[in-house]
Amino acid sequence: MDVNGKTDVNGAPAASAALAGNAPEGNASDIELPFLSLLVQDASAVEYDAPLARAHNEGAGQEAIAQLERARTLALRVRATLREQRRRETELAALFETASDLAGLRDLDAVLRAIVVRARKLLGTDVAYLTLNDPAADDTYMRVTDGSVSAKFQQVRLGMGEGLGGLVAQTASPYVTADYLNDAQFNHTRSIDAAVHEEGLVAILGVPLLSNGHVIGVLFASDRRVRPFSRDEIALLSSLATHAAIAIESANQLAETRAALAELAEASRTIQAHSASVERAAEAHEALTGLLLRGAGLGELAASVAELLGGSVAIVDDNGRCLCGLLEPEERAAVESAASQSAKTGRALPAGRLWVTAVSAGQERLGALVLRGRPELDLESADQRILERAATMTALRLLIERSVQEAEHRVRGELVADLLTASDRGEPSLESLRERARRLGADLDVPYVTVVAQAEDADRQRLASAAAHLAATSRGLAGERGGATVLLLPGSDATGVARDVVHHLHGAIQRPVTAGAAGPVRGPAAFAAAHAEAARCLAALQALGRIGDAAATRDLGFVGLLLGGTEPRKTDVPAFVQATLGPVLDYDARRSTELVHTLDAYFGCGGNLMRTKDVLHVHVNTVTQRLDRIAQLLGTDWNCPERALELQLALRLNQLL
């Protein structure tokens, strides 16, 4: 509203355009539509240049071109996010399939071939292969290949310490080279280089197969061109290598059992016990795999392991926090030490009266599995293998939960971004936003409060994670906008919701959090204006130095009108007048008195009682009595400089209204 009481016919969208510096040339939906169509068609990245080129050819204005470029950038980001999500889903599905193969297959060759084929498919490489150590010949040999075309390469044998595989076997750590033949970090031999050259391999990634802390072979993925491998690809190949090592270990154990049965007929009872132990481990592994495939949580996994092994089971994360079960404070140091050692050896280790095995995914340690009540656990029994395999299942469960949580946070953040730009959209776009919110547990047609928060010297990722958790547990939404965290939370008290947000986020990140709030509002189209108002409140709090505080527009008085934005809204001025003079206005309306007129005359006369009584044509005692009544209605501090300034501004605005 301007001084003459006029408003922009476009309302909040015009204010948003003013904040942007100029008005948009076209409807946002029209600009984004071609890119949305390309997303639906899963078009190639180069096709996203076509709308921009068409706009140039048609002589579109600079602002329209800029909007198209922004829309194209956003669409390409969404495309990349969707492709990354599909890749992660494919990886998790492959890990599930591998776990299922381990549970259902007894043929080692079939399991290893499935792992190598999946490694090549998931990493998108030209060739994948697996080598195993031969202790009798003191060398290593090619066991399984996929994508290889060279007979020499498929039959290669190399001595210990030779080539990239020798380096991986020596260090028990993954190694990657973007250009094998020109990499001087490992020992080259003529025979190996010749085989690699004949196969045409350039970039190679190798990860170790560990059994009982020893390297028994290496799993490789390679390309016939220069290519860097990401950390996610290294972790994925390491997970597949873990499955391969388990398969080899299980097969070796079964082979040893069969040999013992054939050679030691007189020790049948011992052999039968060992066979039963191995079978129990396999059954336990199948049971745990089944639980995981059915979507069991950590609590159900821990309960199943406890039932299989006896005692009780606790699961802790990499920070030592209990995710499931209990751990005594004095046990934490011993568990941490044992978990660190277990991560290196891949085996369960004793820690006092506890047994601990690391929960890891590749080289990343996710936590530990702790067994209590079985201090006599036999190192050679199936119980230890069950505990170790349970740790592998726990790692998969944690990776799934992490992936789901990250995906949900991204989806919620994308919805918040769309809601904050939804004011120009009509149906059915708004209805689609309602449906997206409904799938996330949020009903946009009930009252919602918009909160914009920032923290001083804080990790934005930690703040965003804490905000996402708060929103998810409150049936709300959270995202980022303009460098600030935005939360849309159900509620009708904007100030109360903002204070709850500040309290929660401060407790989560241990840094002062400042928050502005607006609302309540209903419907997808209302959030853009509410966000602008909440952002103005945050700016006002920061300008006033009220860091760590929370407020809505009504809590800031005239300061909110002056500092909160570029132009007060039509509804802000009456709300300010009512909040400041409400008790006096209501008293005059009920009693037909003239307290407002008296207050205006008193300020107009500079606080001089004698001049005031002359202006009002009443006795000075009457003026005094009226001012005493005003003090009762507004509080005894009504005449202090700050309150007096606020009251005078409210009186002038009331006259304009």
C-alpha positions as CSV (number, residue, x, y, z in Angstrom):
1,M,0.0,0.0,0.0
2,D,1.3,3.4,-0.9
3,V,0.7,6.8,0.9
4,N,-2.5,7.2,-1.0
5,G,-3.8,3.8,0.0
6,K,-3.3,2.2,-3.5
7,T,-2.0,-1.2,-4.2
8,D,-0.4,-3.0,-7.1
9,V,-3.1,-5.0,-8.9
10,N,-0.7,-7.9,-9.2
11,G,-0.3,-8.1,-5.4
12,A,2.5,-10.3,-4.1
13,P,3.8,-11.4,-7.6
14,A,4.5,-7.8,-8.4
15,A,6.4,-7.4,-5.2
16,S,8.4,-10.5,-6.0
17,A,9.2,-9.0,-9.5
18,A,10.2,-5.7,-7.8
19,L,12.6,-7.7,-5.6
20,A,14.0,-9.3,-8.7
21,G,14.8,-5.9,-10.3
22,N,12.3,-6.2,-13.2
23,A,9.1,-7.8,-14.2
24,P,9.1,-11.2,-15.9
25,E,8.3,-11.2,-19.7
26,G,6.5,-14.4,-19.8
27,N,4.6,-16.9,-17.6
28,A,7.0,-19.1,-15.6
29,S,5.0,-22.2,-16.6
30,D,5.3,-21.3,-20.3
31,I,9.0,-20.9,-19.9
32,E,9.5,-24.2,-18.0
33,L,7.1,-26.3,-20.1
34,P,9.6,-27.3,-22.9
35,F,12.2,-28.3,-20.4
36,L,9.6,-30.3,-18.4
37,S,8.7,-32.1,-21.6
38,L,12.3,-32.9,-22.2
39,L,12.6,-34.3,-18.7
40,V,9.6,-36.5,-19.3
41,Q,11.1,-37.7,-22.6
42,D,14.5,-38.4,-20.9
43,A,16.1,-36.3,-23.6
44,S,19.9,-36.0,-24.0
45,A,21.6,-32.9,-22.5
46,V,22.2,-31.3,-25.9
47,E,18.5,-31.2,-26.6
48,Y,18.0,-28.7,-23.7
49,D,19.7,-26.0,-25.9
50,A,16.9,-26.1,-28.5
51,P,14.3,-23.9,-26.6
52,L,17.1,-21.3,-26.0
53,A,18.2,-21.3,-29.6
54,R,14.6,-21.0,-30.8
55,A,14.1,-17.9,-28.5
56,H,17.3,-16.3,-30.0
57,N,16.0,-16.9,-33.5
58,E,12.6,-15.4,-32.6
59,G,14.3,-12.3,-31.2
60,A,13.2,-12.8,-27.6
61,G,14.2,-10.1,-25.0
62,Q,17.2,-10.4,-22.8
63,E,15.0,-11.1,-19.7
64,A,13.2,-13.9,-21.5
65,I,16.5,-15.3,-22.6
66,A,17.8,-15.1,-19.0
67,Q,14.7,-16.9,-17.7
68,L,15.1,-19.6,-20.3
69,E,18.8,-20.1,-19.3
70,R,17.8,-20.4,-15.6
71,A,15.1,-22.8,-16.5
72,R,17.5,-24.9,-18.6
73,T,20.1,-24.9,-15.8
74,L,17.4,-26.1,-13.3
75,A,16.1,-28.7,-15.7
76,L,19.6,-30.1,-16.3
77,R,20.2,-30.3,-12.5
78,V,16.9,-32.2,-12.1
79,R,17.9,-34.5,-15.0
80,A,21.3,-35.2,-13.3
81,T,19.6,-35.8,-10.0
82,L,17.1,-38.3,-11.5
83,R,19.9,-40.1,-13.3
84,E,22.0,-40.3,-10.1
85,Q,18.9,-41.6,-8.3
86,R,18.4,-44.3,-10.9
87,R,22.0,-45.2,-10.7
88,R,21.9,-45.6,-7.0
89,E,18.7,-47.7,-7.2
90,T,20.4,-49.9,-9.8
91,E,23.4,-50.3,-7.5
92,L,21.3,-51.2,-4.5
93,A,19.2,-53.7,-6.5
94,A,22.4,-55.3,-7.7
95,L,23.7,-55.6,-4.1
96,F,20.4,-57.2,-3.2
97,E,20.6,-59.6,-6.1
98,T,24.2,-60.5,-5.1
99,A,23.1,-61.2,-1.5
100,S,20.2,-63.3,-2.8
101,D,22.7,-65.3,-5.0
102,L,24.9,-66.0,-2.0
103,A,21.9,-67.3,-0.1
104,G,20.6,-69.4,-3.0
105,L,23.6,-70.6,-5.0
106,R,26.2,-73.2,-4.0
107,D,28.2,-73.0,-7.3
108,L,31.2,-70.8,-6.6
109,D,31.8,-70.2,-10.3
110,A,28.2,-69.1,-10.9
111,V,28.4,-66.6,-7.9
112,L,31.7,-65.2,-9.0
113,R,30.6,-64.8,-12.6
114,A,27.4,-63.0,-11.4
115,I,29.5,-60.6,-9.3
116,V,31.9,-59.8,-12.2
117,V,29.0,-59.3,-14.7
118,R,27.3,-57.0,-12.2
119,A,30.5,-55.1,-11.6
120,R,30.9,-54.4,-15.3
121,K,27.3,-53.5,-15.7
122,L,27.0,-51.1,-12.7
123,L,30.3,-49.3,-13.3
124,G,29.7,-49.2,-17.1
125,T,33.2,-50.4,-17.9
126,D,34.4,-52.3,-21.0
127,V,35.9,-55.2,-19.0
128,A,35.6,-56.7,-15.5
129,Y,37.6,-59.6,-14.1
130,L,38.6,-61.4,-10.9
131,T,41.9,-62.9,-10.0
132,L,42.6,-65.4,-7.2
133,N,45.9,-66.1,-5.4
134,D,47.5,-69.6,-5.8
135,P,49.6,-70.2,-2.7
136,A,51.1,-73.4,-4.1
137,A,52.6,-71.6,-7.2
138,D,53.1,-68.3,-5.3
139,D,51.4,-66.3,-8.0
140,T,47.9,-65.2,-8.9
141,Y,45.7,-66.2,-11.9
142,M,42.7,-65.0,-13.8
143,R,39.6,-66.8,-12.5
144,V,36.6,-65.0,-14.2
145,T,36.4,-62.3,-16.9
146,D,33.5,-60.5,-18.6
147,G,33.9,-58.4,-21.7
148,S,37.5,-59.7,-22.5
149,V,38.4,-60.5,-26.1
150,S,42.0,-61.4,-25.7
151,A,42.9,-65.1,-25.0
152,K,46.3,-64.1,-23.7
153,F,44.7,-61.7,-21.2
154,Q,42.2,-64.4,-20.1
155,Q,45.0,-66.8,-19.3
156,V,47.5,-64.4,-17.7
157,R,49.3,-65.4,-14.5
158,L,51.4,-62.9,-12.6
159,G,53.8,-63.2,-9.7
160,M,53.2,-61.7,-6.3
161,G,53.9,-57.9,-6.3
162,E,53.7,-57.6,-10.0
163,G,51.3,-55.2,-11.8
164,L,48.4,-53.2,-10.3
165,G,46.9,-56.4,-8.9
166,G,50.2,-57.1,-7.0
167,L,50.1,-53.6,-5.5
168,V,46.5,-54.1,-4.3
169,A,47.4,-57.5,-2.9
170,Q,50.4,-56.0,-1.0
171,T,48.5,-53.0,0.5
172,A,45.1,-54.7,0.9
173,S,43.7,-51.4,-0.4
174,P,41.9,-50.3,-3.6
175,Y,44.0,-48.8,-6.3
176,V,42.9,-46.9,-9.4
177,T,44.9,-45.7,-12.5
178,A,43.5,-43.6,-15.3
179,D,46.4,-44.7,-17.7
180,Y,47.8,-48.1,-16.8
181,L,50.8,-48.3,-19.1
182,N,52.0,-44.9,-18.2
183,D,51.6,-45.3,-14.4
184,A,54.9,-45.7,-12.6
185,Q,53.4,-46.4,-9.1
186,F,53.6,-50.2,-9.4
187,N,55.9,-52.8,-10.9
188,H,55.4,-53.3,-14.6
189,T,56.4,-56.6,-16.3
190,R,56.7,-57.3,-20.0
191,S,54.2,-60.2,-20.0
192,I,51.5,-58.3,-18.0
193,D,51.9,-55.2,-20.1
194,A,51.7,-57.2,-23.3
195,A,48.4,-58.8,-22.1
196,V,47.0,-55.5,-21.1
197,H,48.0,-53.9,-24.4
198,E,46.5,-56.7,-26.4
199,E,43.2,-56.3,-24.5
200,G,43.4,-52.6,-25.1
201,L,42.9,-51.6,-21.4
202,V,43.8,-48.1,-20.2
203,A,41.9,-47.2,-17.0
204,I,41.9,-49.9,-14.3
205,L,40.3,-50.1,-10.8
206,G,41.2,-52.9,-8.5
207,V,39.9,-53.8,-5.0
208,P,41.1,-56.6,-2.7
209,L,39.2,-59.7,-1.7
210,L,39.8,-60.2,2.0
211,S,39.3,-63.4,4.0
212,N,40.4,-63.6,7.6
213,G,42.3,-60.3,7.1
214,H,44.3,-61.8,4.2
215,V,44.1,-60.9,0.5
216,I,42.9,-63.9,-1.5
217,G,42.4,-62.2,-4.8
218,V,41.5,-58.9,-6.6
219,L,38.3,-57.7,-8.3
220,F,38.9,-55.4,-11.3
221,A,36.9,-53.0,-13.5
222,S,38.6,-51.5,-16.5
223,D,38.0,-49.3,-19.6
224,R,39.7,-49.1,-22.9
225,R,40.0,-45.3,-22.6
226,V,41.3,-42.8,-20.0
227,R,38.7,-42.6,-17.2
228,P,38.7,-41.5,-13.6
229,F,36.8,-43.7,-11.1
230,S,34.7,-41.9,-8.4
231,R,34.6,-42.7,-4.6
232,D,31.1,-44.1,-5.0
233,E,32.3,-46.5,-7.8
234,I,35.2,-47.6,-5.6
235,A,32.9,-48.2,-2.6
236,L,30.4,-50.2,-4.9
237,L,33.2,-52.4,-6.3
238,S,34.5,-53.0,-2.7
239,S,31.0,-54.1,-1.6
240,L,30.9,-56.6,-4.5
241,A,34.4,-57.8,-3.6
242,T,33.1,-58.4,0.0
243,H,30.4,-60.6,-1.4
244,A,32.9,-62.4,-3.6
245,A,35.2,-63.1,-0.6
246,I,32.3,-64.4,1.4
247,A,31.3,-66.7,-1.5
248,I,34.9,-68.0,-1.8
249,E,35.2,-68.5,1.9
250,S,31.9,-70.4,2.0
251,A,32.8,-72.6,-1.0
252,N,36.2,-73.3,0.6
253,Q,34.6,-74.3,3.8
254,L,32.2,-76.7,2.0
255,A,35.1,-78.2,0.1
256,E,37.1,-78.7,3.3
257,T,34.0,-80.4,4.8
258,R,33.6,-82.8,1.8
259,A,37.3,-83.6,1.9
260,A,37.2,-84.3,5.6
261,L,34.2,-86.6,5.1
262,A,36.0,-88.6,2.4
263,E,39.4,-88.8,4.2
264,L,38.4,-89.0,7.9
265,A,35.6,-91.5,8.1
266,E,36.6,-92.3,11.6
267,A,36.0,-88.7,12.7
268,S,32.4,-88.6,11.4
269,R,31.0,-87.0,14.5
270,T,33.4,-84.1,14.3
271,I,32.8,-83.8,10.6
272,Q,29.0,-83.8,11.1
273,A,29.3,-81.2,13.8
274,H,31.3,-79.0,11.5
275,S,28.9,-79.6,8.6
276,A,26.0,-78.7,10.9
277,S,27.9,-75.5,11.9
278,V,28.4,-74.5,8.3
279,E,24.8,-75.2,7.5
280,R,23.6,-73.2,10.4
281,A,25.7,-70.3,9.2
282,A,24.2,-70.6,5.7
283,E,20.7,-70.8,7.1
284,A,21.4,-67.8,9.3
285,H,22.7,-66.0,6.3
286,E,19.6,-66.8,4.3
287,A,17.4,-65.8,7.2
288,L,19.1,-62.4,7.5
289,T,19.1,-61.9,3.8
290,G,15.4,-62.6,3.7
291,L,14.8,-60.1,6.5
292,L,16.7,-57.5,4.6
293,L,14.8,-58.2,1.3
294,R,11.5,-57.8,3.2
295,G,12.6,-54.4,4.4
296,A,13.3,-55.2,8.0
297,G,14.6,-52.4,10.2
298,L,17.7,-52.3,12.4
299,G,15.7,-53.4,15.4
300,E,14.3,-56.5,13.7
301,L,17.8,-57.4,12.4
302,A,19.3,-57.1,15.9
303,A,16.5,-59.2,17.4
304,S,17.1,-61.9,14.8
305,V,20.8,-62.0,15.4
306,A,20.2,-62.1,19.1
307,E,17.9,-65.1,18.6
308,L,20.4,-66.9,16.4
309,L,23.4,-66.4,18.7
310,G,21.8,-65.9,22.1
311,G,22.6,-62.9,24.4
312,S,21.7,-59.4,23.3
313,V,22.8,-57.3,20.3
314,A,23.4,-53.5,20.1
315,I,24.1,-51.5,16.9
316,V,26.1,-48.3,17.2
317,D,26.9,-45.7,14.5
318,D,30.4,-44.4,13.6
319,N,30.0,-41.7,16.3
320,G,29.3,-44.3,19.0
321,R,25.6,-43.5,19.3
322,C,23.3,-46.5,19.9
323,L,21.0,-47.0,17.0
324,C,19.5,-50.1,18.5
325,G,20.0,-51.8,21.9
326,L,22.1,-50.5,24.9
327,L,25.8,-49.9,25.5
328,E,27.2,-49.0,28.9
329,P,29.3,-45.8,29.0
330,E,32.4,-47.7,30.3
331,E,32.1,-50.1,27.4
332,R,32.3,-47.5,24.6
333,A,36.1,-47.0,24.5
334,A,36.7,-50.8,24.3
335,V,34.0,-51.2,21.6
336,E,35.6,-48.3,19.5
337,S,39.0,-49.9,19.7
338,A,37.8,-53.3,18.7
339,A,35.6,-51.9,15.9
340,S,38.6,-50.1,14.4
341,Q,40.7,-53.3,14.4
342,S,37.8,-55.3,13.1
343,A,37.4,-52.9,10.2
344,K,41.0,-53.7,9.2
345,T,40.7,-57.5,9.5
346,G,37.1,-58.0,8.5
347,R,36.6,-60.3,11.5
348,A,34.7,-60.2,14.8
349,L,36.9,-59.5,17.8
350,P,36.4,-59.8,21.6
351,A,36.3,-56.6,23.7
352,G,36.2,-57.8,27.3
353,R,33.0,-59.8,27.7
354,L,31.6,-58.4,24.4
355,W,32.1,-59.4,20.8
356,V,32.5,-56.6,18.3
357,T,32.5,-56.6,14.5
358,A,32.8,-53.5,12.3
359,V,29.9,-52.5,10.0
360,S,31.5,-51.3,6.9
361,A,30.8,-50.5,3.2
362,G,34.0,-50.7,1.3
363,Q,36.5,-48.5,3.1
364,E,33.8,-46.5,4.9
365,R,33.1,-47.6,8.5
366,L,29.4,-47.1,9.3
367,G,29.4,-48.4,12.8
368,A,29.7,-51.7,14.8
369,L,27.6,-54.7,15.8
370,V,28.1,-55.6,19.5
371,L,27.1,-59.0,21.0
372,R,26.7,-59.3,24.7
373,G,26.2,-62.4,26.8
374,R,28.4,-64.8,24.7
375,P,32.0,-64.3,26.1
376,E,32.8,-67.9,25.1
377,L,32.1,-67.4,21.4
378,D,34.3,-69.8,19.5
379,L,36.6,-68.2,16.9
380,E,36.1,-71.2,14.6
381,S,32.4,-71.6,15.1
382,A,29.6,-70.6,12.8
383,D,28.5,-68.1,15.4
384,Q,31.4,-65.8,14.5
385,R,30.6,-66.0,10.8
386,I,26.9,-65.3,11.6
387,L,28.0,-62.2,13.5
388,E,30.2,-61.1,10.7
389,R,27.6,-61.7,8.0
390,A,25.0,-59.9,10.2
391,A,27.4,-56.9,10.1
392,T,27.3,-57.0,6.3
393,M,23.5,-57.1,6.3
394,T,23.5,-54.2,8.8
395,A,25.8,-52.2,6.5
396,L,23.4,-52.8,3.6
397,R,20.4,-51.7,5.8
398,L,22.2,-48.5,6.8
399,L,23.2,-47.7,3.2
400,I,19.5,-48.2,2.2
401,E,18.3,-45.9,5.0
402,R,20.9,-43.3,4.1
403,S,19.9,-43.4,0.4
404,V,16.2,-43.2,1.2
405,Q,16.7,-40.3,3.6
406,E,18.9,-38.4,1.1
407,A,16.3,-39.0,-1.6
408,E,13.4,-37.9,0.6
409,H,15.3,-34.7,1.7
410,R,15.9,-33.9,-1.9
411,V,12.3,-34.5,-2.9
412,R,11.1,-32.3,0.0
413,G,13.6,-29.5,-0.9
414,E,12.4,-29.6,-4.5
415,L,8.8,-29.3,-3.4
416,V,9.6,-26.3,-1.2
417,A,11.4,-24.6,-4.2
418,D,8.3,-25.2,-6.4
419,L,5.9,-24.0,-3.7
420,L,7.9,-20.7,-3.3
421,T,7.5,-20.1,-7.1
422,A,3.9,-21.4,-7.3
423,S,2.0,-18.1,-7.0
424,D,1.9,-17.6,-10.8
425,R,0.7,-21.1,-11.5
426,G,-2.9,-22.1,-12.0
427,E,-4.7,-25.4,-11.8
428,P,-3.7,-28.2,-12.4
429,S,-0.2,-27.2,-11.5
430,L,-1.3,-26.2,-8.0
431,E,-3.2,-29.5,-7.6
432,S,-0.1,-31.4,-8.6
433,L,1.8,-29.6,-5.8
434,R,-0.9,-30.6,-3.3
435,E,-0.6,-34.2,-4.4
436,R,3.2,-34.2,-4.1
437,A,2.9,-32.8,-0.6
438,R,0.2,-35.3,0.3
439,R,2.6,-38.2,-0.7
440,L,5.1,-36.7,1.7
441,G,2.6,-36.5,4.6
442,A,1.9,-32.8,4.3
443,D,-1.7,-31.4,3.8
444,L,-1.2,-27.9,2.3
445,D,-4.9,-27.0,2.8
446,V,-4.5,-26.8,6.6
447,P,-2.9,-23.8,8.2
448,Y,0.9,-23.7,7.7
449,V,3.6,-21.3,9.0
450,T,6.5,-20.4,6.8
451,V,9.9,-20.0,8.7
452,V,13.1,-18.6,7.2
453,A,16.2,-19.4,9.4
454,Q,19.9,-18.7,9.3
455,A,22.7,-19.7,11.7
456,E,25.8,-17.8,12.5
457,D,29.1,-19.6,11.5
458,A,27.4,-22.9,11.1
459,D,27.8,-25.8,8.7
460,R,24.9,-25.3,6.2
461,Q,24.7,-29.0,5.6
462,R,24.2,-29.8,9.3
463,L,21.6,-27.0,9.5
464,A,19.8,-28.4,6.4
465,S,19.9,-31.9,7.8
466,A,18.5,-30.8,11.2
467,A,15.8,-28.8,9.5
468,A,14.9,-31.7,7.2
469,H,14.6,-34.0,10.3
470,L,12.3,-31.5,12.1
471,A,10.1,-31.1,9.0
472,A,9.8,-34.9,8.5
473,T,8.8,-35.5,12.1
474,S,6.3,-32.5,12.0
475,R,4.5,-33.4,8.8
476,G,6.1,-30.4,7.2
477,L,8.6,-29.5,4.5
478,A,12.1,-28.1,4.5
479,G,14.5,-26.7,1.8
480,E,16.9,-23.9,1.0
481,R,16.3,-20.6,-0.7
482,G,18.7,-17.7,-1.2
483,G,21.3,-19.1,1.3
484,A,18.7,-19.5,4.1
485,T,16.8,-22.6,5.4
486,V,13.1,-22.5,4.7
487,L,10.6,-24.6,6.7
488,L,6.9,-25.0,6.0
489,L,5.3,-26.4,9.2
490,P,1.7,-26.9,10.2
491,G,0.5,-24.5,12.9
492,S,-1.5,-21.3,13.5
493,D,0.9,-19.3,15.7
494,A,3.7,-18.0,13.6
495,T,5.7,-16.7,16.5
496,G,5.4,-20.0,18.5
497,V,6.4,-22.1,15.5
498,A,9.4,-19.9,14.8
499,R,10.6,-20.2,18.4
500,D,10.2,-23.9,18.4
501,V,12.3,-24.0,15.2
502,V,15.0,-21.9,16.7
503,H,15.1,-24.1,19.9
504,H,15.3,-27.3,17.9
505,L,17.9,-26.2,15.4
506,H,20.1,-24.6,18.1
507,G,20.1,-27.8,20.0
508,A,21.0,-29.8,16.9
509,I,23.9,-27.6,15.6
510,Q,24.9,-25.8,18.8
511,R,25.0,-22.4,17.0
512,P,22.7,-19.4,17.4
513,V,19.8,-19.6,14.9
514,T,17.7,-16.6,13.9
515,A,14.3,-17.1,12.3
516,G,11.6,-15.0,10.8
517,A,8.1,-16.4,10.4
518,A,4.8,-15.6,8.5
519,G,1.4,-17.1,8.4
520,P,-0.7,-19.1,8.9
521,V,-1.5,-19.6,5.2
522,R,-3.4,-22.2,3.3
523,G,-3.0,-23.6,-0.3
524,P,0.1,-23.9,-2.5
525,A,-0.3,-20.4,-4.0
526,A,0.1,-18.7,-0.7
527,F,3.6,-19.8,0.3
528,A,5.5,-17.4,-2.0
529,A,4.1,-14.3,-0.3
530,A,4.5,-15.9,3.1
531,H,8.1,-16.7,2.4
532,A,8.7,-13.1,1.3
533,E,7.2,-11.8,4.6
534,A,9.2,-14.3,6.7
535,A,12.4,-13.3,4.9
536,R,11.6,-9.6,5.7
537,C,11.2,-10.5,9.4
538,L,14.6,-12.3,9.4
539,A,16.2,-9.3,7.7
540,A,14.7,-7.0,10.4
541,L,15.9,-9.2,13.2
542,Q,19.4,-9.3,11.8
543,A,19.4,-5.5,11.2
544,L,18.4,-5.0,14.9
545,G,21.2,-7.3,16.1
546,R,18.6,-9.8,17.5
547,I,20.7,-12.8,16.6
548,G,19.3,-16.1,18.0
549,D,15.8,-14.7,18.2
550,A,12.5,-15.6,16.4
551,A,9.7,-13.3,15.4
552,A,6.8,-12.7,13.1
553,T,5.8,-9.3,11.6
554,R,3.5,-8.5,14.4
555,D,6.2,-9.0,16.9
556,L,8.4,-6.3,15.3
557,G,6.0,-3.3,15.5
558,F,6.8,-0.4,13.2
559,V,10.4,-1.8,12.8
560,G,8.9,-4.6,10.9
561,L,7.2,-2.1,8.6
562,L,10.4,-0.1,8.0
563,L,13.1,-2.8,7.8
564,G,11.1,-5.9,6.8
565,G,10.8,-5.2,3.1
566,T,10.7,-2.7,0.2
567,E,7.0,-1.9,0.6
568,P,4.5,-2.8,3.3
569,R,1.6,-4.9,2.3
570,K,-2.0,-3.6,2.5
571,T,-2.8,-5.7,5.5
572,D,0.4,-4.8,7.4
573,V,-0.6,-1.2,8.3
574,P,-4.0,-2.0,9.9
575,A,-2.4,-4.9,11.8
576,F,0.3,-2.6,13.1
577,V,-2.3,0.0,14.2
578,Q,-4.4,-2.6,15.9
579,A,-1.4,-4.2,17.7
580,T,-0.2,-0.7,18.9
581,L,-3.5,1.2,19.7
582,G,-5.9,-1.7,19.9
583,P,-6.9,-1.4,23.6
584,V,-7.5,2.4,23.3
585,L,-9.4,2.1,20.1
586,D,-11.6,-0.7,21.6
587,Y,-12.2,1.4,24.7
588,D,-13.3,4.4,22.7
589,A,-15.6,2.2,20.6
590,R,-17.3,0.7,23.7
591,R,-17.5,3.8,25.9
592,S,-17.7,6.6,23.3
593,T,-14.7,8.3,24.9
594,E,-12.0,10.4,23.2
595,L,-8.8,8.7,24.5
596,V,-7.3,8.4,21.0
597,H,-8.0,12.1,20.3
598,T,-6.5,13.0,23.8
599,L,-3.4,10.9,23.1
600,D,-2.9,12.6,19.7
601,A,-3.3,16.1,21.2
602,Y,-0.9,15.2,24.0
603,F,1.8,14.2,21.6
604,G,1.0,17.1,19.3
605,C,1.6,19.5,22.2
606,G,5.0,18.0,23.0
607,G,3.7,16.3,26.2
608,N,2.6,19.7,27.8
609,L,-0.6,19.2,29.9
610,M,-1.6,22.8,29.9
611,R,-1.3,23.2,26.1
612,T,-3.2,19.9,25.7
613,K,-6.1,21.0,27.8
614,D,-6.4,24.2,25.8
615,V,-6.5,22.2,22.5
616,L,-9.1,19.9,23.9
617,H,-11.1,22.6,25.7
618,V,-11.2,20.6,28.9
619,H,-9.9,20.9,32.4
620,V,-6.3,19.8,33.1
621,N,-7.6,17.2,35.6
622,T,-9.6,15.7,32.8
623,V,-6.5,15.4,30.6
624,T,-4.7,13.7,33.5
625,Q,-7.5,11.3,34.1
626,R,-7.6,10.3,30.4
627,L,-3.8,9.8,30.4
628,D,-4.1,7.6,33.5
629,R,-6.7,5.5,31.7
630,I,-4.4,5.2,28.6
631,A,-1.6,4.0,30.9
632,Q,-3.9,1.3,32.3
633,L,-4.7,0.2,28.8
634,L,-1.3,0.4,27.2
635,G,1.0,-0.1,30.1
636,T,3.0,2.3,32.3
637,D,5.8,2.5,29.7
638,W,3.6,4.0,27.0
639,N,5.3,7.4,27.3
640,C,8.9,6.1,27.1
641,P,10.7,7.3,23.9
642,E,10.5,4.0,22.0
643,R,6.8,3.4,22.8
644,A,5.9,7.0,22.2
645,L,7.4,6.9,18.7
646,E,5.5,3.7,17.9
647,L,2.2,5.2,19.3
648,Q,2.7,8.5,17.3
649,L,3.3,6.5,14.1
650,A,0.2,4.4,14.8
651,L,-1.9,7.5,15.4
652,R,-0.8,9.0,12.0
653,L,-1.5,5.8,10.2
654,N,-4.9,5.5,11.9
655,Q,-5.8,8.9,10.6
656,L,-4.8,7.9,7.0
657,L,-6.9,4.7,7.3
